[in-house]
């Protein structure tokens, strides 16, 4: 119990996502005390009594729907500076636009703070209460920049899991066929620009030790540090193992990108003589701490390994479409027992952080992959991935992801009468997935605190934040654009490598659109 008033919603429509109800809506009461949910009861069972003591705020919930806060299990807040800067293009070409190889000016700490606030405001307003933010800084991540990210999320009141990203393989060595398409001087320069692997690993471990000490568990454990080797093809085995040891020592999430493109599958086969997933399994990395983003180009054996492991896979359908990466094998992974979560990916590969868009796309995209509609994602499966799966991905399954006693009060309140999205009210769960666009969101709560009130971010002055962000971004971006322009000389070669990889025979597959015949 706390000294703060309790809040009791009476006779609201509840989608609790607990094991008993999953996504089946029912009328009921929900009581929040402090940061937690203390009681839930169906109206048909008599509901809940108003607590004694006169401190309980009772809300008429007959026109409201309460849903667990959505979880964005894979995003890159730093890309908020680059929204709308690229057309649809393959990941490896897009990377030159967004993560230039050379000459990138560091982002000032204040701008890091503001861009994170903006990303967090976008997330909260759309009903996201928990994010896994894989933060990358160019040319290198410093402790002050990482602190600025944590400071911004603490200020907003959102639940956040923030990474320290790291790579120790030169960009040229992450590409197949590099010697055929790149000049020898460029290959040498790419390798020379990177510090020795042992030095990178030592620096990362030291920086992570500071991050765990300073940031992990901040704000009543709303904020945590995540260990994030960028991707297996970008990291040596020594770095991957050191990161896993670090994750285990702190009970922290280990986050990485996995087989987002066919090129990565080709690189893995050349480097390891086996698939990347099989290699991770041999290293002992497929643990319950592991969260992998994308996982598109998988063999059948990979799917079996991931499904039989306790790792979580984060599906990012919108960024996969923009970058032409392929389609995750939704049904095969679920049938194998895999845990799926959902993510927006970054603001330059999506280009928004609206989880409701991701939910709808995840529900619809896979209708293209199999004419047997019994295999298509169900409403329940998609909402489970957006809540319970996301809780698993962020290491928060014991405290978030559902509305039930003992869980933190992370929830979204929808006004069922605010728009036509729930009018008429036929099936609230289906209308949440297929109809709702965020305009019906009345409130967002995190840790029992109201953080969004009818579209207004409660803890910050949005107008002032956006104004300062525009000013500082406008001052920063010309120098960044110069770096991007200088790196475009590599686009023809990277494009050629992409086409070569796309034509390479490989056992990993991504579902394609089935042929349609006219009856």
N, C-alpha and C positions, 0 to 999 in steps of 0.2 A: 504494500500500500504506500501511497505517496501523499504529500500535502496538496497535490494538484487535483482539481476536480476530475471525477471520473466521467466518462462519456458512454452513454447507453443509446444505441440505435434500436428502436422498437419497430418490429414488423417490417423490416427492410427485406428486399430481395437479396439473397446471399449466394454468391458463387465461392465456396470456401476452398476448393481444391484440396481438401483433406482426403484421406484414403477411403473414407466411407462415401462421401458425396461426389468426389472428383469435380467435374464441371456441371453437375446437375443443379440448377437453381432451386432454391426453396425459400420460403418466407421464414424469417426468424429474427432473434434479438442478438446483439453482439455488444459486449461490455469491455471497454478499455480502461485500464487503471495504470497511470504512469506510462511507461514505455511498452507495456505488454497487453496482450489479449488475455483476459481472465475467465471469460465465459462466453459460450455460444449455445443457443437453444432454439429449436424450431418452434414457430408459432403454434404448430399443430400439437406440440407437446406442452403447451402452456407458456412458453417463452421464459423470460427471466423476471424476477422481482427487482424492483428498484432498490439499490443498496441503501441501507439506513445511514443516517448522518447528515443528510441534506447537502452533500457535496457533489452529487451526481447530476450531470447535465443530460437530460433525456431528449432525444431527437426523434421526431416522427419520421419513420423511414419508409412509409408506404409508397412514396414516389421516388425512392432511392434504391440503388443497387450497390453493394459493397463487394469488391473483388481484391484479391491479394495484389500488392504492388508488383508491377511487371519488372522483370530482370533483363537488363541488356548485358549479356554475358560475354560480349566481345565488341569493343569499340576503341577508337583512337581519338581522344579529345583534342589532341594538338592539331588535327586536320581541320578544326574549325576555322583556322586561318585561311584555308584553301578551298572552301566550299565553292563549287561551280567553276573550278579552274581547268577541268579536263572534260573532253568528250569520252564516250565509251571507247575503251581500248584495252588490249591485253595487259594483265598485271605487270609483266616485266617491262613493257613500254611505259605504262602509266607510272611506274615507280620512278622513272627518269624525270617525270613531270612533278612528282610529289616529294620524292626523297632523292634529290640530286646527289651525284657522287662527290662533287668537289665545289668549293667556293661558297658554301652556305653560311650566311651570317648567323650567329647565335641569337636566339629569341630573348629579349630582355625579360627579367624576372617578372616585372609588372604585367607585361603582355601575356606571359604564361598564366599568371593568375587570372587575368581577365578572360582569356580564351577558354579556360577551364570553367569559369563561372558561366559563360555563355553556353557551353556544351551541357553543363549541369542544369541550367535553366530549361533548355530545350527538352532534356530528359524528363525532368520533374513535371513539366507542364503536360507532357504526353502520358503521364501515369507510370513512368519508370521510377522506382524507388531504390534500386540497387544496380550498380554498374561495375563491370570489370573493365577498367581503362588501361589498355596497354600503351603506355606513354613512351614515345620516342622523341628524342631531341637531336637536332642537327646543329652543329657537327658532332656534339657529344653531350650526354646528359650530365648535368652538374647537381650537387646537393641542394643548392638554392632553388633551382628550377623544380626539382622534385618536391621540395617543401612548399613551393607556391601552388602546386597542384593539390596537395593535401590541404593547404590553408583554404583554398577555394571551396573544396568539397565540405570541409568543416563549416565554413560560413553558410553554405546553402542548406545544410541539414540533410543531405542525401546520404545514403549508404554507399560507400565506394571502396573498391579494391583496386589499388593502383600499383602498376608494375614498375620495375626497373628493367628496361630492355637491354639486351646485349647480343653482340655478334662477334665472332673471331675468325670468320672465313672471309677472305677478300671477295668483293662483288663478282669479279671475273671467275672465281672458282665455284660460284653458285650457278654457273651457266654451262650447259652442254655445248659442245662444238665451238667453244670460244676461240680456239686457235685457228679455226677456219674462217672466221668472220671479223675478228678484231686484230688490229695491228699489234705487233710484238711490243712496241713501246707503250701502248695503252694497257696491255696485259701486265707489263712490268710495273707501270705506274699504279695500277689498281692494287697490286700486291704490296708495293712499297708504302702505300698510304696507310696501311694498317699496322699497328704495333704488333710485336710478337704475341702469340696466343697466351703464353704463360703470364705475360704482363697484363693482358686484358682480363684474364681470369682472376688474377690477384686483385686488381683494381676493382673488379665487379664484386668480389666477395667482401672487400673492405667497405665499399660503398653500401652494399646491402646490409652489412652489420650495423652501420650507422642508421640506415633506413628502418630496420627492425627496432632499433633502440629508440628512435625519435618519433616514428609515425605509426608503427603497427599497434593497433588497439586504441588509437586516439578517439576522442569524442565518444567515450563510453563504448568503445569497440565498434562504432559505426565505420571506422576507417581501418583498412588493413593494407599491408604491403604484400605484393605478389611477386614471386620469382619468375622471370619471363625470358628465357633464352628464345630468341626471335623465331627460329625454325631450325629443324635438324640440318637442312642443307646449308644454313648460314652459321652453323656452330660445329666446333670439333666435339668428338666424343668426350674429351676431357672437360670441356665446358658444360656439356649436358649432364654429365655425372656430378660435377661440382654443384651445379644448380639444383639437381635432385637432392643431393645431400643437404644443401642449405634449406630447401623446402621441407624436408623431413625433420630437420633439427628444430624448426619453428612451427611445424604443423601448418604450413602455409600452402596456398595454391601454387602449383607449377603450371605455367601457361605457355603455350607455344602455338605457332601456326603449323598446319600439317596438310601437305599435299593439296594445296589450293589450286594448282595448275598442272597440266600434263607435263610441262617442262620440268617441274619439280619431281615428278615421278621418274622422268628420264634421268635426271641428275642423280636421284637416289639409287637407281639401278646401276648406274655407272660407278658411283662411289662405293656402294656397299656390296654389290653383287646380289642384292636381294631388295625387297621393298623397304621403304623407310619405316613402316609400321613394324615389320618383322625385326628390323634393326633395333628399334626402340624396345621391343619386347626382349630381345637378347640382352640389352643393357639393363633390363629390369625397371623401366620407366613407366610402364602402364599401370600406375597405381591409382588409388582413389583421390590422390591429390592432383592428378593430371587433368587439365582442361585443354582440349585442342580445338582450334578454330578451323573451320572449313571441311577438311577430310572428304574431299570430292573424288580424287583419283585413287580409288582403292581397289585392290584385288579382292576376290572372294575370300581368300585367306586373311587379308587385312580386316575385312568385315567380321570374320569369325573371331579374330584376336581382340578387336575393339569391343565386340559385343560380349565376349566372355570376361573382359576386364571390368574394372570399376572406374575407368576414365570416363570423362564427359566430353561429348562432341557438341560444338557450338555451330549451328547452321546459320549462315549469313546470306539468305537468298537474294537480297537486293544488290549487294555489292558483287556477288557472284555473277549476276546478270549484267551489271554495268561493265565488269571487267571480262566478261565472256569466259569465265573460269570453268563452267560446267555445272552440273546438277548433282547435289548430294543424293545418295541412294537411301532415301528416307525409309521406305518399307523394308528394304533388306537389312538396314542397321537396326531398326526396331525389332524385326523378327529375330535378329541375332542376340537381342537382349541389351543393346546399347542404350545409354542415357543420352537424350538429345536436349539441348538448350537452344535459345535463339539469340542472335545479336544483330545489330545494325551495321557493324564494321565502322569505318571512319567516315567523317563528314565530307571527305573528298572522294570517297569511292561509293557513296550511297545516294545522295548528298544530304541526308537528314538523319536525325536521331529519333525518328518516330517509330516506336516499337509496335504501335497498332498497324502501321504499314507493313512491317516485317511479318506480323502475325497473319495478316490477310494474304500476303504473298506466299508464305509458307503453306497455307491451306490450299492455295490454288495452283502453285507452280508445278506440283508433282502430278497433276492431272495429265500432263504432257508425256509422262514417262512410261505409262502402262495403260493399255486400253481396258484392263480389268479394273473397273471403278471400285471394287472391293479393296484394292490396295491403296487407294488414295488417302491422304491424311484426313483424319476425323477432326471435328471441332474439339473434342476432348483431348486428343493427342497434342494438338497445336497449343491449346491453353496450358496443358501440363508442361510442355517444353518452355513456355514463356514464364512459368512461375516455379514449379517444383524442379524442373530441369535446370533452370537458371540458378536456383538456390544451391543445387548440387555443384554446378560449375564454379560458383564463387565460394564454396566451402561454408555455406550458410544454411544447409539443409535443416539443422536442428533448431534454427531460430526464425527462418523466413520461408516464404513460398506458399503458405496456406494460412487460412483464417481459422485458428483453433487455439484453445487454451494452452498457454505456455509459449506461444510464438510471439515475436515482436509485433507491435501494431504498425505494420507497413501495409497500407491499404489505399485503394482508390475508391472514391465515392462518385457514382454516376447519377445524374439527375435524369430519370427516365422520361421526363416531360419537356426537357430543354430543347430537343430537336426532334426531327422525324425518325431518327435512327432506331428508336425503340417503340415507334408508333406505327401500327398497333403492336403490342407486345405479344409476339407469337412464341419465340424461343430466345430467351435472353442471351444464352451462351452463343448461339449461332449469330445473333445480331451483333454481339460484341466482336466476333471474329470478322464477319462479312460486311457489317454496316457502319460500325462506330468509327469515327475519324478523330476523336478527341474532343469534339465540341460539346459532348454531354458530360465531360468531367467537371464536377463541381468542386471537389476537394481531393487533395493528396496528403496522406499522413505518413510520416516516417518516425519510428520509435515513439509512437504515441503523440507526436507533435504535428500540428497542422502546418504544412510547408507550402501548399498551394491552395489559395482560396478564390474560387471562381475565376481562374486564369491569372491571378496575381501571385507572383513569387513573394512569399511573406517576409523572408529574411533579408532580402536585398532590394535596392532601388534599381529595377531593371532599366529604366530610362537612362539613369546615370551610367550604369555599367555598359550599356550598348553604345552610348555616346563616347565614352573614353576608349572602348574597344575599337570603334571606328577610327578614332584619331590615331591611336598607336599602331593599329594595323596598317593604316594608310602610310604611315611613316616607315614601317618595316618592309612592306611587301615589294617596293621597287628593287631593293637589293636582292631579295629572294628571287624575284623574277629574272634578274641578271644571271644568277646562278643556274636557274632552270634553262634559260636560253643557251648558256654555254654548254650545258650537258646534252642538249638536243642533237649534237653532232653524233651521238651514239645511237640515235633512234634507228637509222637504217640497219645497222648491224644487229641490234637487239631484235628488231622486227624480223630480220632474216632468220635469226636463231629460233624465234618463236614459231615461224612457219616450218622450219626444219623439224622442231620437236613435235609440232602438231601432226606431222606426217610420219612420225616414227612409230613403228609397231611396239606396243607395250601392253602387258596383261591388265594393267589398271584400266578401269572403265568409268565413264560418267554417262548416265542414261541420256539417250537422244530422243527426239520427238518421233513417235512411231509413225510409220507411213499411213496416210489416210487414203481410203479408196471411196470413190463415189458409188453409192448403191445404184 
